[in-house]
């Protein structure tokens, strides 16, 4: 869309239309040809940039758990604090590498918080090794959402990765704080509400 707007603007400035580009090129002075070349070149640059941005920001398709674990491992290796909102942690259960990474980084002082409805064998093992597990049994709610939030308490540097769908058509979409701060605020509020509910149930 930006490319079309740019080309229309250039053509309007030069007073030409698509149908008479060839005639304009033959009859126009050198400065007119130069402006046309620069305008078309800029349109190509814009098109390439928009295509690159689209490919980078589009939801990432995962056909199996191996693909999901590979992505999540790379995501978690970025460092910083992390909050994981899940249900059964099935993806962690099937990846010893991710479990070891979470345990190692938790023991090294990284703030790792995992939110699940109830404990299971995986969460108990992670908790024994320093990973902070937050449960909310009292709410009696099984979540549909799945997401990972990097640097949840650092506005401006947070990154939200949301999973949707089911294998073999599972997608993960990233939302950087710089462009999706309100989406991240919703995730951050949800995690804070769960912690308040947990604290009230304990009290």
N, C-alpha and C positions, 0 to 999 in steps of 0.2 A: 504493500500500500504506500509506504513512504517513497518507493521508487517511482510509482506512477505520479504522485504529487510533484516530485522533483522534476520529472521529464515534462509534465504539463506546464510547470512554472517556466522552465527553460524555453519551451516552444512558444509560450505566450510572450515572453520577453523578446524573443527573436521575431515574433509575428509569423510563425510558420505552423503548418499542420502536418500530420503524418503523411498525407497524400502528396505534399509538395516538398518533402525533404530533399529529394534528388535535385529538383529545380533550384532550391535554395542553395545547395552545395555548389552547383555550377555557376550561379549568378552572383552569389554573395562575395563581399570583399574578404580578405584574409582574416580580419578580426572577427567577422561573423562565423567563419569556419572554426576558428580557434575557440570561440565561446561554445559552439555546438559540440566540438570534440571534448572540451573540458566538462561540459554538462553531462554528456553521455558517459564519460569515464567516471564521473562522480556517482552517476546512477548505478554503474556496475559495482563500484566499491560499496555503496549502500546495500545493494542486493546481496553481495557476498557476506557483509556484516550481519544482515538480518537473517540469512540462512544459517550462519554460524551460531548466532544467538538462539535461534529456534531449535537447532539440533542439541545445543547445550542445555537448554531449559526444559525441553519436552520431557514428559514422564518416561522413565527408563523401564523397558519391558523385561520381565524376568520369567523364564519358562520353567524353572526348577529351583529347588532349595539351594543347590550349589551356587547358582547365579546370585541369589539373594544374599547368601552368606558372604560371597566375595565382595559384593557392594558394601554390605554393612561393616565388614571387617575394615575395608578401606576408609569408610566414614568414621568409624571409631578411632582409627589410628591418627586422625587429625589432631587429637589432643583436646585439652580443655575439659571442663565439666560436661556431663551428659545426663539427660533424663530420658528414660525409655518407657513408653506407655504401651503395654501389651496385654495379652490374655494368658496364654499358657507358655509363652516363650519357646514354642516348638522349634523356631529357627536357631535359638541358642542351644537347645537340647541336642540338635544334630551337628553342632560344630564345636568340637573340643578346642579348636584354635581361638574362637571368640570367647569361650568361657575362660580360657587361660589368660587372654588379653585383659578381660574385665577384672579378673582376680589380681593379676600383676599390677595393673594401673590403680586399682583401689588400694592395694597395699602400699603403693608408692605415694599415696596421698591424693590421688585424683578423685574428685567428687562425682561418684557414679550412683544414680538413683533409678531404681526400676519400680514401676507402678504396675501391680497385677491385682486381680480381685482376691485371690487366695494364694497361700503358699503351695508349692509342690516340691518334688525332690530337687529340681534344678535350682529354684530360688533359695531353698534351705542351704544347699551347698555353697552357692554364691554368698549368702549372708554369713556363713561360717568363716569366709575368707575376706570379710570386710566390705562387701558390696551392700549398699543401703537398699533394702527391699521395703517398699511401702505397700501394704495391702489395705483393702477396704471392704472386708466381709460384711460389715454392718449395713452397707448400702444395697446388698443383694442385687448387684448389677453386673451383667456380663458385657464388656465393652465390644463395640464393633470397630472402633478406631484403632489404628496401629501407627505409632509415630515415634521418631527419635528426635530429640531437641538438643543440639549442641550449644554449649554456653548459654543456658537458659537465663542466667542472672546477669548477662552482659549485653544489654541492648546495643545494637549496632554491629555486633559480631556473631549474633545467634544464627543458626541454620536449622530449619525444620524439614525433616524428611518424612513424608506421609505415604504409607502403603495402602493400596486399594486393589480390589479384585481377588481372584483366586487362581492358583496354578492350574493350567500353564499360562494363564493370562493375568499375571500379577504385575502391578506397576508401582513404581516409587517416584514420587515427584518432590523436588526440592524447592524450598521457599526461603531465599536469603532475607535477612533482616532489613537490608537496605531497600528492598523493593516490596516486601510483604510483611511489614512490621505489625499490621493489624491481625493478620492470620496467626503470626507467632504469639501475639498477645492473647488470643483465644486459647491456644495450647497452654501458655503459661498460666492463665487463670484456671484452667481445668486442673492442672497439677497442684496449684495452690489450694483449690477447693478440696481435692482429695486428701491433701495433708491435713487440712483443718478437720475434715470429717474423721480421719484416723485419730487425730489427737483428741477429739471430743469423745470418740468411742473408748479410747484408752482411759480417759479421765472418768 
